[in-house]
Amino acid sequence: MNGQGGSPDSVTPLDRDTLIAHARAVAAHAHAPYSGFNVGAALLLADGSVVTGANVENASYGLSLCAETVAVAKVLSEPWRGGVLALAVSGGPADAPGSTVQVTPCGRCRQVLMELAGLDGSDPLVWCDGPDEVLELRLSALLPHAFGPGALV
C-alpha cells in the first residue's frame, strides 16, 4: 500500500479502496451468531502493514469483541506499535454477504483506537463503508476531547 512510511496525509484513494476491501473480506470471518451482524476492520500502519479483525460475539454479551478491538489487540500483541495511518470499517447482515450498512466504531472502539493512535500522536483517517458512500473523517472527530494517559495523574 502507498501509505508505507508516511503520515495520514500520504494515504491515497488506492489505499482507501484496498483497506475497505480488506475490511469487507474479513467481515465474512466474523463470529456473530447472536446479532447476525458481521463487522470487519482493517488498520493501515506506517510500515505498510494491514492488520485486520472481525467481531467475535459471546453468549455473555459483555464479553463480545468488536472488529476494531480485535485488530488493535493484534497490533499490540505483535511487534507493531502505533503508526496507524488509517482504518476502514465495514459491516452488514451475516445472511446477506456483500451487503453493507454504514457503521462507525462504537464508543469503546473509539477509545481503544485513540489509545493506539496516541502511542505516536497520530490522528488516523477513518473510512466507514456504506452502501452508497464512504464516510471519511479523522479519529479525533469521532472522539473529541478523548480520555488518555495524560488525564492520569
C-alpha positions as CSV (number, residue, x, y, z in Angstrom):
1,M,0.0,0.0,0.0
2,N,1.1,3.5,-0.6
3,G,1.0,4.6,3.0
4,Q,4.3,2.9,3.8
5,G,6.5,5.1,5.9
6,G,4.0,8.0,5.6
7,S,1.5,10.0,7.5
8,P,-2.3,10.0,7.3
9,D,-1.9,12.8,4.7
10,S,0.1,10.5,2.4
11,V,-2.7,7.9,2.3
12,T,-4.1,7.6,-1.3
13,P,-7.6,6.7,-2.7
14,L,-6.0,3.4,-3.7
15,D,-5.1,2.8,-0.1
16,R,-8.7,3.6,0.9
17,D,-10.2,1.2,-1.6
18,T,-7.7,-1.5,-0.7
19,L,-8.3,-1.1,3.1
20,I,-12.1,-1.1,2.6
21,A,-11.7,-4.4,0.6
22,H,-9.7,-5.9,3.5
23,A,-12.4,-4.8,6.0
24,R,-15.2,-6.3,3.8
25,A,-13.3,-9.6,3.3
26,V,-12.5,-10.1,7.0
27,A,-16.1,-9.3,8.0
28,A,-17.0,-12.7,6.3
29,H,-15.0,-14.4,9.1
30,A,-16.9,-12.7,12.0
31,H,-18.4,-14.9,14.7
32,A,-21.8,-13.2,15.1
33,P,-24.4,-15.9,16.0
34,Y,-26.4,-13.6,18.3
35,S,-26.7,-10.3,16.4
36,G,-26.3,-11.8,12.9
37,F,-24.3,-8.6,12.0
38,N,-20.8,-9.1,10.7
39,V,-18.2,-6.3,11.1
40,G,-14.7,-6.2,9.7
41,A,-11.9,-3.7,10.4
42,A,-8.6,-3.1,8.7
43,L,-5.8,-0.9,10.0
44,L,-3.1,0.6,7.8
45,L,0.2,1.0,9.7
46,A,3.0,3.4,8.8
47,D,5.2,0.4,7.7
48,G,2.6,-0.6,5.1
49,S,1.2,-3.5,7.1
50,V,-2.5,-4.1,7.1
51,V,-3.9,-5.7,10.3
52,T,-7.5,-6.9,10.3
53,G,-10.1,-8.0,12.8
54,A,-13.7,-9.3,12.8
55,N,-16.2,-9.1,15.5
56,V,-16.4,-12.1,17.9
57,E,-19.6,-12.5,19.9
58,N,-20.1,-14.4,23.1
59,A,-23.2,-15.7,24.8
60,S,-22.2,-13.5,27.7
61,Y,-22.8,-10.4,25.5
62,G,-20.4,-8.1,27.5
63,L,-17.5,-10.4,26.6
64,S,-18.0,-9.9,22.9
65,L,-15.3,-8.1,20.9
66,C,-15.8,-5.6,18.2
67,A,-13.8,-5.9,15.0
68,E,-11.7,-2.8,15.7
69,T,-10.8,-4.0,19.2
70,V,-9.7,-7.3,17.7
71,A,-7.5,-5.5,15.2
72,V,-5.9,-3.3,17.9
73,A,-5.2,-6.3,20.1
74,K,-3.5,-8.0,17.2
75,V,-1.3,-4.9,16.6
76,L,-0.4,-4.6,20.3
77,S,0.4,-8.3,20.6
78,E,2.8,-8.2,17.7
79,P,5.9,-6.1,17.1
80,W,3.9,-3.1,15.8
81,R,3.4,0.0,18.0
82,G,1.4,3.0,16.9
83,G,1.9,4.3,13.4
84,V,-1.7,4.0,12.5
85,L,-2.3,5.9,9.3
86,A,-5.9,4.9,8.5
87,L,-8.6,2.4,9.3
88,A,-11.6,1.1,7.5
89,V,-14.8,-0.4,9.0
90,S,-17.4,-2.4,7.1
91,G,-20.4,-4.2,8.3
92,G,-23.7,-5.8,7.3
93,P,-26.1,-8.6,7.9
94,A,-24.5,-12.0,8.1
95,D,-27.2,-13.5,5.9
96,A,-26.6,-11.0,3.1
97,P,-22.9,-11.3,2.1
98,G,-21.6,-8.2,0.3
99,S,-24.4,-6.1,1.6
100,T,-23.2,-3.2,3.8
101,V,-24.7,-0.9,6.3
102,Q,-22.7,2.2,7.2
103,V,-21.3,1.7,10.6
104,T,-18.9,3.8,12.7
105,P,-16.7,2.5,15.5
106,C,-18.7,2.3,18.8
107,G,-17.6,4.4,21.8
108,R,-15.5,1.6,23.3
109,C,-13.6,1.1,20.0
110,R,-13.1,4.8,19.6
111,Q,-11.4,4.9,22.9
112,V,-9.3,1.7,22.1
113,L,-8.3,3.2,18.7
114,M,-7.4,6.5,20.3
115,E,-5.1,4.8,22.8
116,L,-3.3,3.1,20.0
117,A,-3.0,6.2,17.9
118,G,-1.8,8.1,21.0
119,L,1.3,5.9,21.1
120,D,2.8,8.1,18.3
121,G,0.4,11.0,18.3
122,S,-1.3,10.1,15.1
123,D,-4.8,11.1,14.0
124,P,-5.7,8.4,11.5
125,L,-8.2,8.7,8.7
126,V,-11.3,6.6,9.4
127,W,-13.4,5.2,6.5
128,C,-16.8,3.9,7.3
129,D,-18.0,1.8,4.4
130,G,-21.6,2.1,3.3
131,P,-24.0,1.0,0.6
132,D,-23.9,4.4,-1.2
133,E,-20.9,6.3,0.1
134,V,-17.9,6.0,2.3
135,L,-17.8,8.3,5.3
136,E,-14.4,9.8,5.8
137,L,-13.2,11.6,8.9
138,R,-10.4,11.7,11.4
139,L,-10.4,9.6,14.6
140,S,-10.3,12.9,16.6
141,A,-13.6,13.9,15.0
142,L,-15.1,10.6,16.2
143,L,-13.8,11.1,19.8
144,P,-13.3,14.7,20.5
145,H,-11.8,15.5,23.9
146,A,-10.6,11.9,24.3
147,F,-9.5,10.5,27.7
148,G,-5.9,9.4,27.5
149,P,-2.8,8.7,29.6
150,G,-2.3,12.5,30.1
151,A,-5.5,12.5,32.2
152,L,-4.0,10.1,34.7
153,V,-2.1,11.9,37.4
